[in-house]
């Protein structure tokens, strides 16, 4: 009898083409996990993720679920996966879930962290996980701009998909911006995020910090809903999915 299993996954997305499996492409997170589970069970397995992180984006705690028929314990499933998955993907937890649990549709919120490097020397050991900036942006101006983004808004201006047919309204209830030594860290929490939304928000806030636009320009972006008016899309390397919320 098949059971529904919930997986917690961490991965370094540097060399992968994102979470979602793609025809003819071997290097996806979902594809790698499905391959190992299919080998373990002897049948095709579909792994359902809480989201679709882009190429080069990392995760500390992605949530996924899959239906398996196996006599292995949750610990044995975890250990089997970690034995055969590549070294840049780790399964940190496996647990049984209710048959109606869906990692994507049952998610109530997500936390993302974007990390920039603002030091004066090269971040040799962190280079794959940070966006290296030239200079230090103004923290107060960025925090002021971030305040306009809080709450429920139409974030169409911060979505990279011009053909988006579903609603672009989302609620962002937390944006923390912290300078910690040589690092500048943005933390975003909301009930959901559009394609490239966190990276576009970060790129726009950085433009405010470097004096390329005013904090108040955020209001115009939200009103006009025009992606062309927002800031650049920050590189994927600095982004990490930290947690997925469930009730």
PAKEMAR-474032 format. One line per field, with one value per residue (C-alpha): residue number from 1; residue in one letter; x, y, z. Coordinates in nm, 2 decimals. Each point is the difference from the previous one (the first is absolute). Example, Ala and Ser with C-alpha at 12.3 -4.5 7.8 and 13.67 -1.06 7.14 Angstrom:
2
nr 1  2
rest a  s
xx 1.23  0.14
yy -0.45  0.34
zz 0.78  -0.07
***
This chain:
247
nr 1  2  3  4  5  6  7  8  9  10  11  12  13  14  15  16  17  18  19  20  21  22  23  24  25  26  27  28  29  30  31  32  33  34  35  36  37  38  39  40  41  42  43  44  45  46  47  48  49  50  51  52  53  54  55  56  57  58  59  60  61  62  63  64  65  66  67  68  69  70  71  72  73  74  75  76  77  78  79  80  81  82  83  84  85  86  87  88  89  90  91  92  93  94  95  96  97  98  99  100  101  102  103  104  105  106  107  108  109  110  111  112  113  114  115  116  117  118  119  120  121  122  123  124  125  126  127  128  129  130  131  132  133  134  135  136  137  138  139  140  141  142  143  144  145  146  147  148  149  150  151  152  153  154  155  156  157  158  159  160  161  162  163  164  165  166  167  168  169  170  171  172  173  174  175  176  177  178  179  180  181  182  183  184  185  186  187  188  189  190  191  192  193  194  195  196  197  198  199  200  201  202  203  204  205  206  207  208  209  210  211  212  213  214  215  216  217  218  219  220  221  222  223  224  225  226  227  228  229  230  231  232  233  234  235  236  237  238  239  240  241  242  243  244  245  246  247
rest x  x  x  x  x  x  x  x  x  x  x  x  x  x  x  x  x  x  x  x  x  x  x  x  x  x  x  x  x  x  x  x  x  x  x  x  x  x  x  x  x  x  x  x  x  x  x  x  x  x  x  x  x  x  x  x  x  x  x  x  x  x  x  x  x  x  x  x  x  x  x  x  x  x  x  x  x  x  x  x  x  x  x  x  x  x  x  x  x  x  x  x  x  x  x  x  x  x  x  x  x  x  x  x  x  x  x  x  x  x  x  x  x  x  x  x  x  x  x  x  x  x  x  x  x  x  x  x  x  x  x  x  x  x  x  x  x  x  x  x  x  x  x  x  x  x  x  x  x  x  x  x  x  x  x  x  x  x  x  x  x  x  x  x  x  x  x  x  x  x  x  x  x  x  x  x  x  x  x  x  x  x  x  x  x  x  x  x  x  x  x  x  x  x  x  x  x  x  x  x  x  x  x  x  x  x  x  x  x  x  x  x  x  x  x  x  x  x  x  x  x  x  x  x  x  x  x  x  x  x  x  x  x  x  x  x  x  x  x  x  x  x  x  x  x  x  x
xx 0.00  0.14  0.06  0.06  0.34  0.12  0.36  0.21  0.28  0.31  0.20  0.27  -0.16  0.32  0.03  -0.37  -0.26  -0.24  -0.25  -0.23  0.09  0.03  0.00  0.36  0.16  0.15  0.11  -0.32  -0.07  -0.34  0.14  0.29  -0.23  -0.26  0.27  0.13  -0.35  -0.10  0.30  -0.08  -0.36  0.03  -0.27  -0.03  -0.03  -0.11  0.13  -0.22  0.19  -0.13  0.14  0.22  0.33  0.18  0.34  0.27  -0.23  0.07  -0.22  0.05  -0.34  -0.20  -0.31  -0.12  -0.23  -0.03  -0.21  0.20  -0.06  0.29  0.07  0.29  -0.03  0.01  0.36  0.09  -0.16  0.20  0.32  -0.05  -0.06  0.31  0.21  -0.08  -0.07  0.29  0.19  -0.17  -0.35  -0.09  -0.33  -0.01  -0.33  -0.26  -0.33  -0.34  -0.26  -0.38  -0.11  -0.14  0.31  0.14  0.33  -0.10  -0.37  0.01  0.28  -0.10  0.32  0.36  0.32  0.28  0.34  0.21  0.36  0.23  0.37  0.11  0.36  0.31  0.17  -0.12  -0.23  0.18  -0.18  -0.34  0.02  -0.27  -0.25  0.02  -0.06  0.32  -0.07  0.23  -0.05  -0.25  -0.36  -0.19  -0.18  -0.25  -0.12  -0.05  -0.20  -0.21  -0.07  -0.07  -0.28  -0.20  0.02  -0.15  -0.36  -0.22  0.08  -0.01  0.37  -0.03  0.29  0.22  -0.09  0.22  -0.29  -0.18  -0.25  -0.11  -0.36  -0.06  -0.03  0.32  -0.14  0.22  0.05  0.35  0.00  0.37  0.30  0.30  0.32  0.31  0.36  0.23  0.36  0.09  -0.35  -0.33  -0.29  -0.36  -0.27  -0.34  -0.31  -0.34  -0.28  0.15  0.24  -0.02  0.26  0.33  -0.20  0.25  0.30  -0.18  -0.10  0.36  0.13  -0.25  0.09  0.37  -0.07  -0.16  0.30  0.24  -0.20  -0.13  -0.36  -0.19  -0.18  -0.33  0.05  -0.12  -0.36  0.01  0.12  -0.28  -0.25  0.12  0.07  0.26  0.30  0.21  -0.01  0.13  0.36  0.23  -0.03  0.27  0.21  -0.13  0.31  -0.09  -0.35  -0.09  -0.33  0.01  -0.33  -0.35  -0.29  -0.30  -0.28
yy 0.00  0.34  0.26  0.37  0.11  0.35  0.09  0.29  0.07  0.23  0.06  0.21  0.10  0.14  -0.27  -0.09  0.13  0.07  -0.23  -0.11  -0.30  0.09  -0.23  -0.09  0.17  -0.21  0.27  0.10  -0.05  -0.17  -0.22  -0.13  -0.08  -0.17  -0.22  -0.12  -0.07  -0.18  -0.22  -0.07  -0.10  -0.15  0.22  0.36  0.25  0.37  0.24  0.31  0.31  0.29  0.23  0.02  0.16  0.14  -0.11  0.09  0.06  -0.19  -0.14  -0.07  -0.16  -0.07  -0.21  -0.27  -0.31  -0.32  -0.32  -0.32  -0.36  -0.13  -0.20  0.23  0.23  0.37  -0.01  -0.26  0.20  0.31  -0.20  -0.16  0.33  0.16  -0.30  0.03  0.37  0.23  0.18  0.33  -0.13  -0.13  -0.13  0.13  -0.16  -0.26  -0.04  -0.16  0.26  -0.02  -0.13  0.35  0.19  0.19  0.18  0.28  0.05  -0.03  0.25  0.32  0.20  0.00  0.16  0.10  0.15  0.20  0.06  0.26  0.05  0.36  -0.07  0.14  -0.34  -0.29  -0.25  -0.30  -0.26  0.16  0.10  -0.24  0.12  0.38  0.29  0.21  0.37  0.29  0.24  0.00  0.10  0.23  -0.23  0.26  0.08  -0.36  -0.06  0.30  -0.15  -0.34  0.14  0.09  -0.37  -0.14  -0.13  -0.12  0.15  -0.08  -0.09  -0.02  0.25  -0.25  -0.31  -0.10  -0.19  0.24  -0.27  -0.07  -0.09  -0.07  0.28  0.19  0.12  -0.12  0.09  0.08  0.03  0.02  0.16  0.02  0.17  -0.05  0.09  -0.25  0.07  -0.06  -0.14  0.17  -0.24  0.04  -0.22  -0.03  -0.17  -0.02  -0.22  -0.07  0.15  0.05  -0.11  0.18  0.22  -0.01  0.07  0.29  0.14  -0.02  0.16  0.28  0.06  0.01  0.27  0.20  -0.06  0.12  0.31  -0.10  0.04  0.14  -0.21  0.15  -0.13  -0.34  0.15  0.07  -0.35  -0.15  0.23  -0.04  -0.38  0.04  -0.24  0.23  0.28  -0.22  -0.07  -0.27  -0.37  -0.08  -0.30  -0.35  -0.09  0.23  -0.15  -0.28  -0.15  -0.02  -0.15  -0.09  0.05  -0.23  0.02
zz 0.00  -0.10  0.27  -0.03  0.12  0.08  -0.08  0.12  -0.24  -0.01  -0.31  -0.16  -0.32  -0.16  -0.27  -0.04  -0.25  0.28  0.19  -0.27  -0.22  -0.37  -0.30  -0.11  0.30  0.27  0.24  0.19  0.37  -0.06  -0.26  0.21  0.29  -0.22  -0.16  0.33  0.14  -0.32  0.03  0.37  -0.07  -0.34  -0.14  -0.13  0.28  -0.03  0.26  0.06  0.12  0.20  -0.27  -0.31  0.09  -0.31  -0.14  0.24  0.30  0.33  0.28  0.36  0.05  -0.31  0.08  -0.24  0.01  -0.19  0.01  0.05  0.05  0.21  0.31  0.10  0.30  -0.03  0.13  -0.26  -0.28  0.11  0.02  -0.34  -0.16  0.16  -0.11  -0.36  -0.05  -0.11  0.27  -0.06  0.09  0.35  0.14  0.36  0.10  -0.12  0.17  -0.08  -0.10  -0.04  -0.34  -0.08  0.09  -0.30  0.05  -0.24  0.05  0.38  0.04  0.18  -0.03  -0.10  0.13  -0.24  0.08  -0.25  0.09  -0.14  0.06  0.08  0.11  -0.16  -0.08  -0.20  0.18  -0.12  0.20  -0.03  -0.36  -0.12  0.26  0.00  -0.23  0.01  0.01  -0.07  0.30  0.28  -0.07  0.24  0.25  0.12  -0.35  -0.08  0.32  -0.09  -0.34  0.14  0.23  -0.31  -0.11  0.32  -0.01  -0.28  -0.34  -0.37  -0.06  -0.38  -0.03  0.18  -0.21  -0.29  -0.17  -0.23  -0.10  0.36  -0.01  0.37  0.26  0.08  0.34  0.29  0.36  0.13  0.38  0.07  -0.17  0.22  -0.12  0.21  -0.05  0.18  -0.04  -0.37  -0.07  -0.09  0.06  -0.12  0.15  -0.16  0.14  -0.18  -0.09  -0.34  -0.26  -0.37  -0.26  0.09  0.24  0.29  -0.24  -0.16  0.34  0.11  -0.32  0.04  0.36  -0.08  -0.26  0.28  0.22  -0.27  -0.07  -0.34  0.10  0.30  0.27  -0.11  -0.35  0.14  0.01  -0.37  -0.08  0.20  -0.17  -0.36  0.02  -0.27  0.03  -0.23  0.27  0.28  0.08  -0.15  0.10  0.26  -0.09  0.11  0.20  0.29  0.05  0.24  0.11  0.37  0.11  -0.12  0.25  0.06  0.24
***
